[in-house]
C-alpha cells in the first residue's frame, strides 16, 4: 500500500547473509584494519570517476538481483556503511 500524503512510509529491511562480523571500536584491532592496497584502490576509483558516476557504480554493484530498485539499494548501502555499532 503506498504511503498517504503527509505520512512517512513504513520500510522493513531484511538481509540474508552467510557471514556477519561485528567490528566495533572495542573489537577493532590491527589485524582487522584495511590494507594500503585497498585504500589505494579506493583512491584510484574516486580519481577515475566523478562523484555522481561513482555513486551510481557503487549502488548498481550492491545486490544485483534487486533490478531497478535504486532507493532500496541506496538505503541498504547507507545502512551498511554509516551504521552505528
Secondary structure as UniProt FT lines:
FT   TURN            5..6
FT   TURN            25..27
FT   HELIX           30..32
FT   HELIX           36..48
FT   HELIX           51..61
FT   TURN            64..65
FT   TURN            67..68
FT   HELIX           70..82
//
